[in-house]
């Protein structure tokens, strides 16, 4: 556990630097595009390019992570991302930064993260006893929460006083700290999965192995489908939240609401770090996704910075509980030698609908919902007494729709026995391994 703690500290520092840069670049793009046109599509592309390459590359990356040294994979990924940050810094320093260059940088860093994330996730089962899986996953979620709390406030202050250059310098240095922590520790050996001689055949066959492992277990397939739908609604919210809170030239309102949301995520993460988790993890996942849907529905019916802050607090409080329980199920049901490829495919399937959300959110709000909700519009006259109308209020209608979708999916999921009884029907992988050892002995 001590080795994991050292690695975790380095990753927390690195993640904080990354989130500082993401906040600063996101605000920079809104300043360049949204305040003139009121359209959110270009900002939606920013989020799309943060995740799309990772989703595409992750199945291949997971196969390779099972063959590579996971510590070395994390080091090289952090090094590459740090160099990308330095490249953006050079463009800012020479006054040549453009939106399309940020898109390219996001594509490159997302591609590297496709290797780093499954290596980091799979290393938990190497470094942590099985009884502490939920706590370790809670700590990983806590690192995201810490970054969500600190980065909006810190980045807003630094942007106001020193500008984008300072934030990029800090980000580059945090990658150096993460690399040093990884260099300073050794990971225990694990049995790497090797089966065929030709590399191309290995990659294809192993990716198929990961796919078959999920498909042949109906409970896991239903779980990944349920989580994917929840990520779809989250992806839509992620796109529209920033423009909804954006104020030209000021990061105060945006930073405040995002920091409050980060506090909710931290509370949920700390809870999971000190608690071994609920007895029935699947029911906990379903219940907290339902809570998120209710929060989104209420938020859409009553938009204000204060309501949004409380809503995001509750929404992000639920997220680390959902993620920790979900990942603990996968870590206990998938053998260690297969975890890289299975986890990468799992994350790809879960994030696939989020990618669709990033693609759809901008055009849907700009071209459909905003015109429908404009003052004097047909829809505005029908539901205007329930939902605020006027410029930009297509977002509020979208939030109501997303909340309803979440609640419907939760009701369906709870009535699905293969999902509800997943943990009872599918034995943990260590039970098979212990049985095999006993038979050999």
Steps between C-alpha positions, in 0.01 A plus 500: 500500500795736566613484137148582385491801734822638348369450146165651597662818637689551174186445296303746717759772434506422128121497477478836675732651240297345219172636637653848539588494131162358396318777687724771357479373142123446525449856622736629230294326229173637641653848496600451137172354373196494729473866601474607134264235362320344798559158338646215704609266220867605500520451875330161458777405256753580772345240729459256211872510420582444868334158487449372144860384433507323835180313422629392157848397615414346838426143377841480333667676792350256749640202309846657496484600867456131590834432326696807602643606832216707649729735690703573185178555304385761751840672495508530120139618484564773759818602320322532166215703649750730668670565165163586345443755777840654424403523131183695589710723726732578208201599285365728773843655553526587130135620478416231245244296694180421307194288575592233246842457663332435833286236330816325369664514843190352663493217245865416571469513880178296491679235294775474761243486779351195328815315610550671835151445641468120455859459625417702812168322557646153445793576732258529794452123506881465494567742784192466723346198682158398369329607824617858436388530135208731580718717723768528233240586236353753742844659532529519121162671488612729783788615281250609236297675769803685635580618149138604441493706819838666467541548126212744427592734785876480445478518120258793518735692730807419291323588173396836642840593647761322290333357190506167319881472492533455876237225507675309221835527682342358816339217303830401339672487840227278648568236236862503613390428858279211385787348302738528797258317730465218247877473458545480878288183546490143369185315399462131598530255214183352356434226251479671164268363239690357202338268253596545134818587315387752236442843651206592276330170567566541872340843509192392307458172685550656842253779425252230402579320826410814693178540303404135550567521872240775532245367251499149648410644840152657463518678834818686405357583158189649659711691751718658233189590297336666800812701583535601134153656500580691820815631331288618206297728725816610681665584167211725402515676837876544472463682168221742599609582856793726416313721249207514743726650770737697275545873561729686252832595656417353843558152639325570833158338444635210297781435746269519803245250370765256374689520831181429697442200274855388570425517874214258445729265311760522777245415769382198301859392432607532863194300601603218266865522613418439868207263442522152352191576292138381495422131528315500166705715265270463199198634690712789626597586142138493384382706796758776463450525123132551582594775745703669226203490265275661761758775561529577127121513463464745791790709368334532161177620659669768711820646350706730723868502604410397856270216391762385249771504767294284738394275213853444376611432858245218527565374147876477548463363854327202338757452225796358701262259673374379162848478348662332804228236528502441125877464478518279809255261332718480189822461700353210696340326200785531244830307539807722543664376180196614297426824678687733264305402189167448678521830690596688185208347311271565796598868504458520122149357517406721795637814333363426153164660569671796666675561167159501330386753762795730425418484129128560545484753783626806312286468184199384705507809724604751231273384218202333668439575868598868514269591208220294657542675834540853363238746619191476282583147383236228499674281759578803718131588512403146603758428771624850578315500831710205618836568331657843458492632143718741308853505359701188583216329683511200270755375751237488774271289283792268426568455872137404563512247216827351630362468853196312372721268289713417805198414713343281231825306450536451876148354520578259214836401651352420839253260336783313323593195716826418319629844596350514847646161601829535310719471809326184618485324160857575383773372739810707570800408286715414806254222589584328171872557550495361855296199386747433220796517740327260739437247222862519384624450856 
